Amino acid sequence: MHLTRAGRPCHCYNCVVVTRRSPVRTVELFTISRSLIILLSIVATAGCTKFDLLNATIPSCGYIRTSNLAYADLPRQKLDVYVPRHAKPNTPVIVFFYGGDWQNGSKGDYRFVAEAITSRGFIAVLPDYRLYPTAAFPAFMTDAALAVAWVHANIASYGGDPQRIFLAGHSAGGHIVALLMLDKRYLQNVGLNRDVIRATAGLSGPYDFVPSPSDRGVFSMRANDTTPPPDIEPINFVDGTAPSMLLIQGLSDPTVDPQNAFELAAKIRSAGGNVQCITYPGVGHVGVVLSFAWPFRWLAPTLRDMTDYFAQFNAAPAQRGG
């Protein structure tokens, strides 16, 4: 994936951007060293993936997980629910969609994100969705809407508040949540309005882009086609009435051009919508999501920024974590 903008003129002067600084302090250097020792020890174990290595460093005592709940009938239409161990009734909920070029990924790989979300007092829901080449756009959008509909209908059984649902996604997942919020047809098709979502966070997502050659099949484009179908770009559906949106972007991202976030924020703001754009100098594409993992929270304050933003919209106050 290398996603450039779709070639429209830049209007980012309309975008109010908050820039965060993340200096590495002595305590963080100690954390880095300890994390590296743990990871190097695990590397010696045959058969481990990069996610296995990462998740092995993550505590699992702070939540209760219920796995592989079906939100529809197909094999990948399942989700996991993570409830903070000492959650109060009517806990707010974050539905998190992972990235992976719309072609890779598994909800189990992102346990480190779920742990981070629960550490801040939210229920975390991580859905799988159909991937290319088994399915092409808009299949994963249909799945995302179905997953949200399941959460709205069923999360109360897990102690969650169906009136306080938030969406978040990284990379391709950021594209999914932005399009789900801005193109209202997907939620309407499952009997919901956009106002069932309190707010949305897109992390390093493509919103105004031309898919790379390796991704064009995802959107039924020819390999030499550089004109994306308008239905795939979230920026084309901005009307100023969608739920509030946070856009987080590393400024050293070689995968998704940061201008994607600036242009979408500018378009939402100019339409009268509510948006905030936060940037992290020196942080790349992977660093934004890796910073959810407690040994790597020194990379960027992604977790804090996201949950603090959601707290403005009637979420429970942050409890612990960094």
NUDRENKE-552128 format. One record per residue: x, y, z of N, C-alpha, C, O in turn; residue in three letters. Coordinates in steps of 0.001 Angstrom, whole numbers, plus 500000, padded with zeros to 6 digits. Layout:
<rs>
X,Y,Z,X,Y,Z,X,Y,Z,X,Y,Z,ala
...
</rs>
This chain:
<rs>
500852,498812,500000,500000,500000,500000,500889,501241,500000,501730,501400,500885,met
500713,502100,499037,501302,503436,499077,500246,504357,498494,500065,504416,497278,his
499562,505065,499351,498359,505767,498937,498607,507265,498875,498785,507929,499896,leu
498614,507778,497652,498762,509204,497439,497385,509837,497310,496381,509143,497148,thr
497353,511150,497384,496094,511847,497210,495602,511743,495776,496355,511420,494857,arg
494328,512025,495614,493693,511845,494308,493924,513014,493360,493354,513032,492269,ala
494738,513984,493743,495129,515028,492810,494300,516276,492827,494435,517114,491936,gly
493415,516434,493844,492635,517658,493946,493512,518779,494494,494517,518500,495147,arg
493157,520041,494245,493928,521150,494804,493927,521099,496328,492958,520652,496941,pro
495012,521558,496929,495136,521544,498383,494342,522694,498990,494459,523842,498561,cys
493530,522367,499997,492775,523383,500726,493056,523285,502221,492197,523622,503037,his
494254,522826,502587,494504,522521,503982,494632,523768,504847,494789,523647,506062,cys
494571,524957,504264,494573,526156,505084,493334,526242,505948,493312,527004,506914,tyr
492292,525472,505622,491074,525457,506432,491177,524517,507630,490282,524495,508475,asn
492238,523754,507710,492345,522703,508718,493109,523205,509933,494240,523671,509799,cys
492508,523116,511123,493205,523425,512356,493888,522153,512834,493222,521165,513144,val
495209,522175,512896,495987,520985,513206,496652,521160,514562,497272,522190,514828,val
496522,520160,515412,497226,520128,516693,498426,519216,516529,498283,518060,516133,val
499613,519733,516835,500833,518944,516703,501300,518512,518083,501475,519340,518978,thr
501499,517219,518249,501987,516672,519510,503486,516419,519416,504005,516075,518354,arg
504163,516592,520530,505569,516225,520622,505680,515060,521584,504992,515018,522604,arg
506559,514101,521255,506693,512905,522083,508155,512678,522435,508766,511747,521911,ser
508739,513505,523312,510140,513327,523667,510354,512023,524405,509503,511608,525192,pro
511484,511367,524162,511820,510121,524840,512547,510459,526133,513628,511047,526104,val
511958,510090,527269,512552,510382,528558,513269,509147,529081,513210,508082,528468,arg
513947,509291,530215,514732,508200,530785,513868,506986,531071,514268,505859,530776,thr
512679,507200,531645,511805,506076,531953,511385,505354,530687,511203,504137,530700,val
511229,506094,529584,510832,505480,528321,511991,504687,527731,511777,503639,527121,glu
513224,505178,527906,514383,504419,527440,514480,503096,528187,514841,502075,527602,leu
514155,503110,529491,514138,501867,530252,513078,500922,529709,513311,499720,529581,phe
511903,501478,529389,510819,500658,528841,511228,500051,527504,510967,498876,527245,thr
511873,500859,526649,512332,500358,525351,513285,499190,525546,513140,498148,524907,ile
514252,499367,526425,515250,498323,526643,514606,497046,527155,514918,495951,526686,ser
513697,497192,528128,513023,496021,528670,512182,495332,527604,512143,494104,527529,arg
511507,496137,526775,510674,495563,525708,511521,494792,524707,511144,493705,524270,ser
512665,495358,524347,513531,494686,523382,514045,493364,523933,514140,492378,523203,leu
514377,493342,525220,514846,492097,525838,513761,491039,525766,514029,489889,525419,ile
512527,491430,526096,511414,490479,526045,511216,489953,524623,511082,488750,524403,ile
511202,490888,523658,510954,490492,522275,512059,489595,521750,511782,488610,521065,leu
513314,489921,522061,514429,489099,521581,514374,487711,522187,514748,486734,521538,leu
513914,487614,523422,513784,486303,524054,512735,485452,523352,512912,484248,523168,ser
511634,486105,522963,510542,485362,522328,510882,484994,520891,510408,483981,520378,ile
511704,485817,520240,512058,485540,518849,512642,484158,518687,512500,483532,517637,val
513311,483676,519746,513929,482349,519673,512895,481240,519567,513236,480112,519212,ala
511650,481541,519867,510592,480537,519792,510104,480398,518352,509643,481369,517753,thr
510204,479206,517808,509825,478989,516400,508337,479194,516219,507536,478904,517108,ala
507978,479705,515035,506582,479808,514643,505887,481070,515086,504694,481220,514823,gly
506575,481993,515749,505926,483213,516212,505820,484233,515093,506766,484423,514329,cys
504681,484885,514994,504523,486000,514072,504875,487289,514797,505070,487295,516013,thr
504957,488388,514041,505249,489679,514678,504162,490051,515670,504444,490684,516687,lys
502914,489665,515386,501836,489967,516322,501915,489083,517560,501606,489534,518663,phe
502330,487820,517387,502536,486956,518548,503568,487564,519485,503392,487578,520703,asp
504652,488069,518894,505709,488672,519694,505196,489880,520452,505459,490044,521643,leu
504468,490713,519752,503955,491923,520380,502944,491595,521469,503035,492116,522581,leu
501991,490742,521158,500939,490437,522121,501459,489689,523341,500829,489706,524398,asn
502618,489026,523195,503209,488345,524345,503676,489323,525409,503863,488933,526562,ala
503866,490577,525050,504292,491598,526016,503116,492300,526678,503312,493155,527542,thr
501897,491950,526285,500717,492699,526707,500002,491970,527848,499733,490775,527725,ile
499691,492643,528940,498954,491991,530025,497547,491583,529584,496922,492259,528767,pro
497064,490478,530131,495734,489989,529769,494804,489885,530973,493720,489309,530879,ser
495228,490444,532104,494443,490287,533327,493395,491375,533510,492578,491291,534427,cys
493401,492402,532651,492542,493542,532874,491217,493501,532144,490444,494455,532226,gly
490933,492422,531432,489703,492347,530653,489188,490924,530604,489905,489976,530924,tyr
487943,490788,530202,487329,489482,529925,486965,489467,528448,486233,490337,527976,ile
487470,488492,527727,487239,488424,526283,486222,487342,525943,486285,486223,526452,arg
485289,487701,525074,484380,486728,524475,484671,486717,522979,484543,487741,522309,thr
485064,485557,522458,485614,485480,521100,484627,484880,520104,483749,484090,520452,ser
484811,485290,518852,484159,484676,517692,482638,484709,517766,481959,483722,517483,asn
482130,485863,518150,480689,486076,518103,480285,486419,516673,480872,487312,516062,leu
479293,485723,516138,478889,485926,514748,477976,487137,514634,476938,487209,515292,ala
478375,488100,513780,477479,489220,513500,476739,489027,512174,475852,489810,511835,tyr
477110,487979,511424,476400,487549,510214,476826,486105,509962,477392,485469,510851,ala
476570,485586,508789,476668,484143,508572,477975,483651,507963,478253,482454,508036,asp
478783,484512,507370,479992,484080,506671,481154,483870,507642,481142,484419,508744,leu
482164,483076,507244,483239,482724,508185,483969,483916,508794,484330,483880,509971,pro
484191,484972,508011,484929,486115,508561,484011,487166,509209,484485,488220,509632,arg
482757,486894,509285,481830,487850,509896,481652,487532,511378,480565,487186,511842,gln
482763,487663,512100,482798,487397,513534,483546,488528,514230,484321,489252,513606,lys
483307,488667,515511,483964,489712,516289,484279,489210,517693,483702,488233,518171,leu
485212,489907,518340,485574,489642,519728,485177,490846,520574,485315,491992,520146,asp
484683,490573,521774,484307,491625,522715,485228,491536,523935,485368,490473,524540,val
485846,492653,524285,486734,492752,525441,486095,493715,526446,485888,494890,526141,tyr
485787,493215,527635,485136,494022,528663,486134,494256,529794,486710,493295,530303,val
486355,495511,530201,487229,495753,531358,486765,494930,532560,485567,494835,532828,pro
487704,494344,533271,487352,493391,534313,486457,493997,535400,485602,493307,535954,arg
486648,495252,535697,485838,495888,536731,484948,496971,536121,484761,498042,536699,his
484410,496670,534956,483577,497651,534259,482289,497920,535028,481719,497031,535661,ala
481852,499167,534951,480565,499544,535514,479468,499293,534483,479767,499151,533298,lys
478218,499237,534902,477123,499081,533920,477117,500230,532917,477515,501353,533228,pro
476663,499927,531729,476557,500927,530655,477903,501562,530319,478036,502784,530244,asn
478886,500706,530120,480232,501149,529749,480247,501584,528281,479647,500914,527441,thr
480916,502683,527961,481007,503089,526561,481831,502094,525745,482632,501341,526300,pro
481634,502094,524445,482154,501045,523566,482936,501666,522412,482490,502639,521803,val
484093,501103,522118,484844,501472,520917,484920,500249,520005,485434,499203,520402,ile
484414,500383,518798,484543,499338,517774,485763,499704,516933,485795,500756,516294,val
486759,498833,516939,488035,499119,516270,488209,498220,515052,488110,496997,515151,phe
488473,498847,513887,488731,498115,512641,490223,498220,512314,490760,499316,512153,phe
490872,497078,512218,492311,497046,511916,492558,497288,510429,491634,497253,509616,tyr
493810,497532,510098,494205,497725,508706,494900,496501,508137,494945,495440,508761,gly
495445,496675,506927,496125,495570,506243,495851,495552,504759,495691,494481,504173,gly
495793,496737,504128,495585,496832,502676,494237,496275,502218,494073,495976,501036,asp
493292,496131,503105,492013,495492,502771,492220,494047,502294,491317,493433,501726,trp
493439,493512,502540,493805,492191,502032,494349,491262,503117,494450,490054,502899,gln
494695,491805,504267,495327,491023,505324,494776,491460,506675,494202,492540,506815,asn
494964,490600,507651,494636,490977,509015,493693,490009,509691,492949,489277,509039,gly
493741,490020,511022,492883,489176,511840,492666,489872,513174,493590,490465,513730,ser
491462,489799,513676,491132,490476,514927,492010,490021,516080,492333,490818,516961,lys
492401,488754,516087,493231,488247,517170,494614,488869,517220,495258,488888,518268,gly
495070,489382,516070,496394,490014,516034,496420,491323,516814,497487,491785,517219,asp
495259,491918,517025,495199,493263,517603,494717,493253,519051,494056,494185,519509,tyr
495062,492177,519759,494741,492125,521181,495390,493282,521918,494837,493772,522902,arg
496560,493732,521458,497244,494841,522125,496433,496128,522041,496493,496961,522946,phe
495665,496299,520946,494790,497464,520842,493603,497312,521792,493218,498261,522474,val
493033,496116,521829,491889,495887,522726,492285,496107,524177,491532,496714,524938,ala
493458,495622,524568,493918,495820,525949,494060,497296,526262,493679,497751,527340,glu
494610,498046,525310,494779,499482,525524,493430,500171,525701,493267,501006,526590,ala
492477,499825,524863,491146,500445,524936,490477,500121,526267,489901,501006,526900,ile
490548,498869,526698,489920,498504,527976,490634,499168,529146,490004,499454,530164,thr
491930,499417,529025,492668,500076,530106,492196,501502,530327,492465,502088,531376,ser
491494,502067,529349,490964,503425,529474,489473,503437,529801,488818,504474,529706,arg
488943,502272,530189,487573,502229,530676,486505,502007,529633,485325,502225,529910,gly
486883,501579,528432,485933,501302,527360,485847,499803,527115,486826,499086,527321,phe
484701,499327,526683,484609,498010,526059,485194,498118,524661,484929,499082,523943,ile
485986,497132,524278,486566,497088,522933,485892,495979,522131,485728,494861,522619,ala
485506,496295,520909,484955,495303,519992,485829,495298,518746,486014,496336,518110,val
486367,494134,518396,487236,494004,517224,486603,493033,516241,486594,491828,516489,leu
486075,493533,515128,485498,492639,514116,486535,492207,513079,487460,492952,512757,pro
486365,491004,512571,486961,490637,511287,486012,491094,510187,484848,491404,510442,asp
486524,491132,508968,485693,491477,507816,486283,490802,506591,487444,490391,506601,tyr
485492,490688,505544,485958,490006,504341,487089,490788,503671,487094,492019,503642,arg
488044,490028,503134,489247,490595,502544,489359,490218,501071,488800,489217,500623,leu
490085,491031,500343,490424,490737,498949,491548,489691,498934,492439,489780,499780,tyr
491561,488711,498027,490725,488593,496827,489432,487789,497006,488681,487617,496046,pro
489163,487298,498211,487911,486572,498405,486706,487451,498113,485699,486995,497573,thr
486831,488718,498482,485743,489673,498236,486360,491030,497929,487460,491337,498390,ala
485663,491828,497161,486126,493168,496786,485180,494210,497368,484105,493880,497869,ala
485594,495472,497296,484739,496587,497703,483388,496482,496991,483364,496234,495786,phe
482283,496657,497679,482125,497167,499050,481880,496104,500107,481256,496404,501125,pro
482344,494872,499911,482024,493796,500852,482462,494130,502267,481723,493891,503222,ala
483681,494690,502408,484140,494990,503770,483357,496138,504390,483266,496235,505614,phe
482791,497007,503560,481944,498070,504097,480608,497502,504587,480094,497907,505630,met
480064,496571,503829,478848,495884,504258,479085,495189,505593,478244,495245,506490,thr
480244,494531,505715,480568,493833,506959,480709,494813,508122,480239,494541,509226,asp
481348,495936,507876,481515,496928,508940,480166,497416,509446,479964,497550,510653,ala
479250,497680,508536,477913,498127,508942,477186,497035,509723,476520,497322,510718,ala
477308,495795,509280,476671,494689,509996,477255,494527,511392,476525,494253,512345,leu
478569,494696,511517,479210,494586,512831,478703,495681,513771,478421,495412,514938,ala
478588,496899,513274,478085,497994,514098,476631,497730,514495,476235,497994,515631,val
475845,497214,513563,474455,496897,513882,474370,495839,514974,473517,495921,515858,ala
475263,494837,514914,475288,493809,515965,475631,494433,517304,474998,494133,518316,trp
476625,495295,517312,477024,495948,518568,475857,496761,519133,475560,496681,520325,val
475213,497523,518294,474096,498349,518765,472985,497482,519356,472355,497865,520341,his
472745,496318,518757,471648,495460,519203,472013,494582,520397,471128,494181,521154,ala
473306,494274,520582,473684,493223,521519,474648,493637,522623,474820,492885,523582,asn
475275,494787,522527,476355,495096,523472,475850,495278,524891,476620,495123,525839,ile
474578,495602,525063,474038,495729,526423,474164,494415,527197,474286,494427,528422,ala
474136,493289,526491,474286,491988,527148,475683,491786,527720,475891,490894,528542,ser
476637,492598,527298,478019,492529,527786,478347,493725,528675,479516,493980,528967,tyr
477332,494450,529101,477535,495591,529978,477810,496892,529259,478121,497896,529899,gly
477701,496896,527933,477976,498096,527168,476750,498969,526980,475612,498518,527113,gly
477010,500216,526671,475942,501186,526467,475714,501383,524966,476570,501962,524298,asp
474600,500925,524421,474354,501084,522983,474152,502532,522567,474120,502837,521375,pro
474016,503428,523541,473888,504854,523229,475244,505563,523212,475322,506752,522905,gln
476312,504828,523543,477647,505427,523561,478614,504518,522808,479497,503893,523394,arg
478420,504466,521502,479288,503673,520621,480183,504625,519841,479722,505622,519285,ile
481467,504298,519809,482460,505060,519077,483147,504133,518075,483256,502930,518310,phe
483603,504687,516975,484316,503909,515959,485743,504405,515855,486010,505599,515989,leu
486666,503471,515613,488059,503817,515360,488630,502796,514390,488178,501653,514337,ala
489633,503221,513618,490276,502305,512697,491612,502859,512261,491806,504073,512187,gly
492534,501950,511972,493872,502329,511520,494077,501891,510083,493714,500776,509709,his
494667,502778,509266,495051,502472,507892,493797,502109,507085,492886,502929,506978,ser
493732,500899,506517,492514,500501,505812,491305,500557,506738,490195,500858,506299,ala
491521,500267,508021,490434,500396,508992,490001,501837,509190,488828,502105,509450,gly
490952,502778,509066,490598,504184,509123,489740,504589,507942,488800,505371,508085,gly
490068,504049,506764,489242,504277,505585,487835,503734,505815,486852,504388,505468,his
487736,502540,506398,486439,501912,506612,485568,502759,507538,484401,503007,507231,ile
486121,503205,508666,485272,503947,509605,484904,505317,509055,483801,505804,509303,val
485813,505947,508310,485488,507254,507732,484389,507128,506684,483454,507928,506662,ala
484501,506129,505818,483484,505951,504790,482153,505528,505404,481089,505932,504935,leu
482218,504715,506452,480996,504281,507125,480233,505472,507703,479003,505500,507693,leu
480981,506455,508205,480340,507625,508788,479906,508638,507741,478861,509270,507893,met
480679,508801,506697,480403,509873,505741,479427,509451,504646,478628,510267,504185,leu
479480,508194,504227,478501,507685,503261,477410,506969,504056,477556,505803,504421,asp
476329,507676,504316,475301,507192,505241,474557,505965,504750,473798,505363,505509,lys
474759,505580,503495,473995,504460,502940,474302,503144,503642,473417,502298,503779,arg
475549,502957,504089,475914,501666,504666,475146,501382,505951,474616,500284,506122,tyr
475077,502347,506849,474317,502131,508075,472814,502123,507804,472072,501395,508464,leu
472365,502915,506853,470945,502888,506505,470531,501508,506012,469407,501069,506255,gln
471436,500828,505322,471123,499495,504792,470941,498443,505877,470366,497383,505631,asn
471438,498740,507095,471223,497806,508202,470265,498397,509235,470210,497944,510379,val
469518,499407,508819,468469,499957,509666,468916,500951,510716,468196,501194,511684,gly
470111,501540,510538,470622,502490,511512,470846,503863,510878,471052,503978,509670,leu
470800,504889,511706,471221,506221,511309,472604,506498,511867,473055,505831,512798,asn
473274,507486,511291,474629,507786,511745,474669,508263,513186,475708,508149,513836,arg
473586,508786,513699,473614,509331,515043,473689,508265,516133,473748,508603,517315,asp
473690,506972,515756,473949,505942,516765,475422,505928,517151,475792,505307,518147,val
476271,506607,516372,477696,506706,516665,477978,508069,517275,477605,509096,516708,ile
478640,508083,518439,478910,509348,519109,480037,510124,518419,479939,511339,518247,arg
481106,509423,518023,482239,510064,517365,483102,508978,516739,482946,507795,517042,ala
484015,509391,515862,484844,508467,515086,486286,508945,515117,486546,510148,515142,thr
487227,508001,515116,488651,508332,515027,489275,507564,513872,489265,506333,513859,ala
489820,508295,512901,490569,507695,511806,492060,507864,512056,492537,508986,512231,gly
492796,506767,512073,494224,506777,512375,494995,506398,511116,494929,505256,510662,leu
495721,507352,510556,496566,507093,509380,495771,506484,508229,496252,505577,507550,ser
494579,506972,508013,493722,506391,506986,493780,507129,505665,494087,508321,505638,gly
493489,506437,504557,493345,507079,503246,491905,507543,503034,490963,506760,503150,pro
491756,508808,502729,490425,509388,502598,490221,510095,501260,489085,510317,500840,tyr
491311,510446,500597,491296,511227,499353,492465,510706,498540,493534,511315,498534,asp
492275,509570,497842,493439,508802,497412,493231,508080,496085,492111,507840,495636,phe
494367,507748,495487,494412,506834,494355,495028,505528,494863,496177,505542,495304,val
494315,504405,494818,494901,503150,495289,496184,502811,494529,496299,503073,493331,pro
497133,502233,495237,498354,501769,494586,498014,500613,493653,496961,499992,493799,ser
498900,500312,492687,498610,499204,491766,498258,497899,492471,497399,497152,492000,pro
498918,497617,493600,498641,496359,494304,497288,496362,495001,496786,495305,495383,ser
496694,497536,495171,495399,497638,495845,494234,497864,494890,493081,497846,495320,asp
494503,498072,493622,493423,498461,492707,492397,497356,492500,491216,497630,492288,arg
492850,496104,492561,491898,495009,492453,490872,495016,493566,489737,494581,493370,gly
491263,495510,494740,490335,495611,495871,489097,496401,495476,487987,496105,495918,val
489306,497420,494631,488232,498325,494244,487774,498105,492802,487176,498987,492186,phe
488070,496900,492270,487656,496515,490910,488186,497478,489861,487515,497753,488866,ser
489390,497989,490085,490053,498866,489125,491080,498066,488333,491637,497089,488833,met
491326,498485,487099,492405,497895,486325,493749,498368,486869,493837,499425,487494,arg
494787,497584,486629,496102,497889,487187,496627,499237,486715,497351,499909,487450,ala
496271,499642,485492,496775,500904,484948,495795,502061,485121,496006,503141,484569,asn
494744,501844,485871,493712,502865,486067,494107,503768,487237,494330,503279,488344,asp
494193,505057,487006,494561,506004,488059,493404,506930,488449,493600,507922,489149,thr
492221,506597,487994,491034,507379,488370,490165,506519,489283,489469,505623,488805,thr
490195,506778,490589,489441,505922,491506,487939,506123,491379,487492,507236,491102,pro
487157,505082,491572,485700,505261,491614,485335,506220,492741,485868,506086,493843,pro
484462,507167,492510,484143,508145,493560,483585,507527,494831,483733,508101,495910,pro
482941,506359,494723,482319,505753,495899,483330,505248,496917,482949,504957,498051,asp
484603,505132,496555,485575,504569,497496,486208,505636,498375,486839,505298,499377,ile
486061,506914,498035,486772,507977,498729,485868,508669,499750,484881,509301,499372,glu
486194,508554,501032,485361,509201,502050,485162,510698,501827,484096,511229,502140,pro
486162,511381,501294,486072,512834,501140,484914,513251,500233,484419,514374,500327,ile
484492,512351,499365,483415,512689,498424,482036,512730,499087,481066,513145,498453,asn
481933,512311,500340,480623,512216,500997,480482,513197,502160,479531,513107,502937,phe
481414,514121,502279,481337,515088,503370,480137,516009,503152,479984,516611,502090,val
479279,516107,504191,478142,517030,504105,478004,517893,505356,477065,518682,505469,asp
478934,517745,506288,478919,518564,507488,477983,518096,508580,477879,518750,509617,gly
477293,516972,508377,476315,516508,509364,476694,515188,510029,475943,514693,510870,thr
477830,514612,509676,478253,513343,510265,478701,513550,511706,479013,514676,512095,ala
478740,512484,512506,479273,512598,513865,480696,513155,513861,481418,513059,512869,pro
481074,513734,514986,482391,514351,515117,483495,513355,514803,483382,512163,515086,ser
484567,513873,514211,485633,512994,513746,486992,513514,514191,487285,514705,514086,met
487815,512600,514690,489211,512861,515015,490069,512178,513969,489856,511009,513649,leu
491045,512912,513435,491992,512355,512473,493390,512452,513079,493880,513547,513355,leu
494021,511312,513282,495377,511250,513824,496317,510794,512723,496035,509827,512014,ile
497442,511496,512581,498328,511228,511457,499793,511447,511858,500154,512507,512370,gln
500628,510431,511618,502065,510615,511736,502590,511364,510525,502189,511087,509395,gly
503480,512306,510759,503980,513126,509653,505118,512473,508884,505534,512983,507844,leu
505631,511336,509388,506672,510599,508671,506111,509285,508143,506747,508237,508250,ser
504922,509357,507575,504208,508171,507084,504546,507943,505625,504152,508746,504779,asp
505273,506860,505294,505593,506580,503901,504517,505788,503177,504637,505528,501980,pro
503480,505408,503884,502447,504522,503343,501207,505289,502908,500721,505116,501791,thr
500702,506133,503791,499536,506965,503484,499965,508424,503592,500401,508875,504652,val
499838,509150,502500,500219,510557,502463,499454,511326,503549,498224,511283,503568,asp
500156,512032,504461,499453,512802,505488,498444,513805,504936,497529,514219,505647,pro
498604,514195,503678,497662,515141,503088,496247,514577,503062,495281,515338,503010,gln
496111,513241,503097,494778,512635,503190,494017,513191,504389,492856,513582,504264,asn
494668,513225,505550,494018,513723,506761,493757,515216,506668,492688,515685,507059,ala
494727,515971,506152,494546,517417,506071,493383,517785,505151,492579,518660,505471,phe
493306,517113,504018,492242,517437,503068,490866,517068,503604,489907,517823,503438,glu
490769,515904,504248,489472,515514,504794,489056,516468,505912,487897,516876,505979,leu
489991,516824,506786,489662,517755,507866,489210,519104,507308,488248,519697,507794,ala
489914,519577,506286,489549,520864,505682,488157,520809,505065,487378,521756,505184,ala
487851,519699,504408,486547,519562,503747,485422,519506,504792,484375,520129,504613,lys
485640,518761,505876,484626,518679,506926,484421,520049,507562,483286,520474,507776,ile
485502,520729,507860,485398,522034,508502,484684,523038,507602,483846,523812,508066,arg
485020,523021,506319,484402,523984,505405,482916,523703,505208,482153,524599,504845,ser
482502,522448,505451,481088,522080,505343,480328,522320,506647,479126,522068,506724,ala
481030,522807,507670,480375,523090,508938,480372,521936,509908,479674,521983,510922,gly
481151,520882,509616,481210,519729,510498,482208,519909,511629,482926,520906,511695,gly
482237,518920,512521,483104,518947,513700,484253,517972,513478,484028,516772,513319,asn
485491,518485,513465,486652,517646,513203,487857,518208,513933,487990,519420,514102,val
488731,517316,514363,490034,517716,514890,491092,516859,514232,490902,515656,514049,gln
492203,517471,513876,493323,516767,513245,494543,516897,514155,494973,518008,514464,cys
495101,515763,514585,496280,515746,515443,497417,515072,514688,497244,513984,514140,ile
498572,515712,514660,499723,515155,513950,500865,514871,514916,501019,515531,515943,thr
501668,513855,514549,502823,513454,515341,504086,513556,514486,504300,512712,513616,tyr
504916,514552,514707,506166,514650,513949,507061,513441,514216,507178,512979,515351,pro
507686,512941,513159,508634,511844,513299,508020,510478,513483,508747,509498,513645,gly
506692,510382,513464,506007,509095,513653,505525,508588,512306,504963,509348,511517,val
505742,507303,512041,505360,506713,510769,504019,506004,510822,503254,506145,511776,gly
503760,505247,509783,502456,504593,509632,502222,503554,510725,501171,503547,511366,his
503194,502686,510934,503047,501624,511923,503101,502186,513338,502416,501693,514235,val
503919,503222,513535,504078,503765,514873,502788,504248,515497,502612,504146,516711,gly
501873,504778,514679,500610,505278,515216,499824,504169,515895,499261,504390,516968,val
499769,502988,515305,499010,501892,515924,499867,501113,516919,499349,500619,517920,val
501166,500997,516661,502045,500299,517603,502036,500981,518964,502243,500327,519986,leu
501801,502284,518986,501824,503029,520244,500669,502671,521171,500655,503116,522319,ser
499702,501882,520710,498683,501360,521610,499275,500356,522589,498790,500231,523714,phe
500307,499646,522182,500911,498608,523014,501706,499267,524143,502518,500158,523894,ala
501472,498831,525377,502059,499565,526503,503572,499678,526438,504088,500701,526886,trp
504344,498701,525910,505790,498925,525866,506197,500007,524862,507342,500461,524878,pro
505272,500425,523987,505617,501359,522919,504790,502644,522960,504701,503362,521964,phe
504195,502926,524099,503378,504143,524177,504223,505413,524156,503691,506515,524019,arg
505528,505259,524291,506409,506409,524133,506446,506915,522695,506837,508056,522449,trp
506039,506071,521742,506109,506475,520333,505190,507649,520022,505575,508565,519296,leu
503985,507626,520565,502984,508659,520283,501843,508508,521284,501572,507396,521739,ala
501172,509599,521634,500057,509523,522589,498727,509167,521914,497695,509758,522233,pro
498745,508217,520993,497546,507877,520228,496390,507465,521131,495270,507954,520980,thr
496667,506565,522068,495608,506066,522950,494997,507200,523757,493774,507325,523822,leu
495833,508024,524371,495327,509118,525184,494544,510122,524342,493459,510553,524732,arg
495096,510494,523186,494419,511476,522352,493058,510968,521885,492079,511713,521883,asp
493001,509693,521489,491743,509137,520995,490698,509061,522104,489562,509497,521916,met
491074,508510,523256,490080,508335,524322,489709,509666,524966,488571,509838,525403,thr
490641,510605,525034,490285,511936,525545,489306,512632,524599,488387,513322,525040,asp
489510,512446,523311,488574,513031,522344,487183,512428,522513,486191,513157,522532,tyr
487104,511113,522636,485813,510461,522814,485146,510878,524123,483919,510931,524207,phe
485955,511176,525149,485385,511567,526439,484588,512858,526345,483734,513122,527191,ala
484855,513658,525333,484080,514892,525144,482622,514613,524758,481760,515483,524882,gln
482361,513389,524290,481047,513056,523754,480347,512028,524644,479764,511053,524170,phe
480430,512289,525966,479697,511504,526953,480270,510112,527153,479552,509186,527530,asn
481552,509968,526902,482217,508707,527255,482578,508738,528729,482631,509804,529342,ala
482829,507554,529299,483285,507493,530678,484666,508107,530788,485426,508041,529822,ala
485024,508692,531899,486364,509271,532056,487432,508190,532007,487190,507040,532373,pro
488614,508577,531550,489729,507637,531496,490020,507096,532889,489903,507809,533886,ala
490403,505815,532940,490645,505189,534239,492135,504966,534496,492661,505424,535510,gln
492812,504275,533600,494222,504016,533806,494872,503874,532452,494200,503975,531426,arg
496149,503644,532435,496861,503502,531166,497498,504811,530787,497394,505807,531504,gly
498197,504796,529584,498932,505985,529174,498591,506448,527808,499141,507444,527338,gly
</rs>
